[in-house]
């Protein structure tokens, strides 16, 4: 007695066009339907993402947490009132143990859409008010909590700068004098060598790994205790001994006034 068996074949991703049976073998002609696979969209690396890289050229980490009262530069005996004031402010910042932060190597400029960016050879973004900088600094890189830096962070930066200058071969006295009393060697003033009596393009006057330390004044965040904001350092039309880097000016009013000689001092976490 011969028995018969029924079998069902299912083809995934295609269809059976024909079947041929010969010598007990069933041959199937199958049309394979290729499944269309949508390409994975490329992830566009934004400027915000790029500044997260430690070796990026745009920002540098200011290691405020590594400043110490026993550092060599902190053993300096002030030779002027300005040096005495900065040393006192540095002691306060060191004892507060503020967190490390990132600051740009150069002054900000603006792109065609009026967005903050950092590119060498451009016009510095002067002519905006404190309130404009306060709002737009936060838009630059929200993932890294971009914002205007504080007075404490700026003081910590000055300490790191002095320490770096000493590491590069300056004497302790020379570094303190340059930051506190006469910053002619650190940036572009009206009495600097080869002064141009106008703003230098961004990315100029290199010193200790930074650019544009002077050229424009820097706008800092509102003071939490007294209100107002800080305008620090000097710009191209100042004399270097009148407005050195350690010069901190506090302004209670004028947050809506455009500042033709200053740019925002951004920091990231």
C-alpha positions in Angstrom: 0.0 0.0 0.0 1.3 3.4 -0.9 0.7 6.4 1.4 0.7 10.1 0.5 1.7 13.0 2.6 0.8 16.6 2.2 3.5 19.3 3.0 3.2 23.1 3.0 6.2 25.3 2.3 6.3 29.0 3.1 9.0 31.3 1.6 9.9 34.3 3.5 10.9 37.4 1.5 9.8 36.0 -1.9 7.2 34.1 -3.8 7.0 30.7 -5.6 6.7 31.1 -9.4 6.7 27.3 -10.4 7.3 23.8 -9.1 8.8 20.8 -11.0 8.7 17.2 -9.7 11.3 14.7 -11.1 12.7 11.5 -9.6 11.1 12.2 -6.3 12.7 15.7 -6.1 10.6 18.9 -6.1 12.4 21.9 -7.6 10.9 25.3 -6.8 11.5 28.5 -8.8 11.4 31.4 -6.3 11.4 35.1 -6.9 13.2 36.8 -4.1 11.8 40.3 -3.2 14.5 42.5 -1.8 13.5 44.4 1.3 14.2 48.1 1.0 16.3 49.2 3.9 16.3 52.9 4.8 19.8 54.2 5.5 20.5 55.3 9.0 20.7 59.0 9.0 24.2 60.3 9.8 24.6 62.1 13.1 25.7 65.6 12.5 28.4 66.7 14.9 27.6 70.1 16.1 29.9 72.8 17.5 28.5 72.0 20.9 29.5 68.3 20.6 33.0 69.1 19.3 33.9 71.3 22.2 33.5 68.3 24.5 36.8 66.9 23.2 39.6 67.6 25.5 42.0 68.3 22.7 39.7 70.6 20.9 41.2 73.9 19.8 38.3 76.0 20.9 38.1 75.6 24.7 40.6 74.7 27.4 40.0 73.3 30.8 40.7 75.7 33.7 41.7 73.4 36.6 40.6 75.7 39.4 40.5 72.7 41.8 44.3 72.3 41.4 45.1 75.8 42.6 46.6 75.7 46.1 47.7 78.1 48.8 51.1 76.3 48.8 51.7 76.9 45.1 54.9 78.7 44.3 53.2 81.7 42.8 51.0 82.1 45.9 54.1 82.6 48.0 54.5 85.9 46.2 54.7 89.0 48.4 52.5 91.7 46.8 54.4 94.8 45.6 51.3 96.9 44.8 47.8 97.3 46.0 46.5 95.7 42.8 48.6 92.6 43.5 47.4 92.5 47.1 43.8 92.7 46.0 44.1 89.8 43.5 46.0 87.6 46.0 43.2 88.1 48.5 40.6 87.2 45.9 42.6 84.1 44.9 42.8 83.0 48.5 39.0 83.2 48.7 38.5 81.3 45.5 40.9 78.5 46.5 39.3 78.1 49.9 35.8 78.0 48.2 37.2 75.1 46.1 35.2 76.0 42.9 34.8 73.4 40.2 36.9 73.1 37.1 35.4 74.7 34.0 36.2 75.3 30.3 36.8 78.7 28.8 37.4 79.6 25.1 40.9 80.2 23.8 39.8 83.3 21.9 37.1 86.0 21.8 33.7 85.1 20.4 32.4 86.3 17.0 29.0 86.0 15.4 28.0 84.0 12.3 25.6 85.2 9.6 22.6 84.3 11.8 23.9 86.2 14.8 24.8 83.0 16.6 27.9 83.0 18.9 30.8 81.1 17.5 34.6 80.9 17.9 36.7 81.4 14.7 40.0 83.1 14.2 40.4 86.0 11.9 36.9 87.5 12.5 35.5 90.6 14.1 35.0 90.3 17.8 31.3 90.3 18.8 31.3 93.7 20.5 28.2 96.0 20.6 25.8 93.8 22.5 24.4 94.3 26.0 24.9 92.3 29.1 21.4 91.0 28.9 22.0 89.9 25.3 25.1 88.0 26.3 23.3 86.5 29.4 20.6 85.0 27.2 22.6 84.0 24.1 25.5 82.5 26.0 23.1 79.8 27.3 22.1 79.0 23.7 25.6 78.3 22.6 25.9 74.8 24.1 23.1 73.8 26.5 24.5 70.3 26.8 27.6 71.8 28.4 25.7 74.4 30.4 27.2 77.3 28.5 26.8 80.6 30.3 28.7 83.8 31.2 31.5 83.1 33.6 31.5 84.4 37.2 33.9 86.7 39.0 35.2 83.7 41.0 35.9 81.8 37.8 37.7 84.8 36.2 39.9 85.2 39.3 40.6 81.4 39.2 41.6 81.8 35.5 44.0 84.7 36.4 45.6 82.4 39.0 46.0 79.6 36.4 47.4 82.2 33.9 50.0 83.4 36.5 50.9 79.8 37.3 51.3 78.9 33.6 53.5 82.0 32.9 55.8 80.9 35.7 55.9 77.3 34.2 56.9 78.9 30.9 59.9 80.6 32.4 58.6 83.9 33.7 59.7 84.8 37.2 56.9 84.9 39.8 57.3 88.7 40.2 57.1 89.2 36.4 53.9 87.1 36.1 52.2 89.0 38.9 53.2 92.3 37.6 52.0 91.5 34.1 48.6 90.4 35.3 48.0 93.0 38.0 49.9 96.2 37.2 50.7 96.4 33.5 49.4 93.9 31.0 51.1 95.3 27.9 52.9 92.0 27.2 49.7 90.0 27.5 47.5 91.6 24.9 46.6 94.5 22.6 46.5 98.0 24.2 47.0 101.4 22.6 50.5 101.4 24.0 51.3 97.8 22.9 54.0 97.1 20.3 52.5 97.3 16.8 49.2 98.7 18.2 46.7 99.1 15.4 44.3 101.5 17.3 41.4 99.3 16.4 40.1 95.9 17.3 42.4 93.0 16.3 40.7 90.1 14.6 39.9 87.1 16.8 42.7 84.7 17.4 45.4 87.4 17.8 48.1 88.2 20.4 48.9 84.6 21.5 50.1 84.2 25.1 50.3 81.0 27.2 47.9 79.1 25.0 45.3 81.9 24.8 44.4 84.7 22.4 42.6 88.1 22.7 43.2 88.4 26.5 43.0 92.1 26.1 41.7 93.7 22.8 38.2 93.6 24.2 36.9 93.9 27.8 35.2 90.7 29.1 31.6 90.7 30.3 31.0 88.5 33.4 27.8 87.2 34.9 25.7 89.1 37.4 27.0 89.2 40.9 24.9 87.0 43.1 25.5 89.1 46.2 25.2 92.7 44.9 23.5 92.4 41.5 24.8 94.2 38.4 27.5 92.7 36.3 31.3 92.8 35.9 33.3 94.3 33.0 37.0 93.1 33.4 40.3 93.7 31.8 41.1 96.2 29.1 40.5 96.9 25.4 42.6 98.2 22.5 42.1 101.9 23.3 43.1 101.6 27.0 46.5 102.1 28.4 47.9 98.8 29.8 48.7 100.2 33.2 45.2 101.7 33.6 43.2 98.5 32.8 45.4 95.4 33.3 43.8 91.9 33.2 43.1 91.9 37.0 41.1 95.1 36.7 37.5 94.2 37.7 34.8 96.9 37.2 31.4 96.4 38.8 28.3 97.9 37.2 24.9 98.0 38.9 23.0 99.6 36.0 23.2 99.4 32.3 22.4 95.8 31.6 20.5 96.8 28.5 23.1 99.1 27.1 25.2 97.9 24.2 28.9 97.6 25.2 31.0 98.7 22.2 34.3 97.5 23.8 33.2 94.2 25.4 32.3 90.6 24.6 30.8 87.9 26.8 33.2 85.6 28.7 31.7 82.2 28.1 32.4 79.1 30.2 31.3 75.5 29.9 30.9 72.7 32.5 
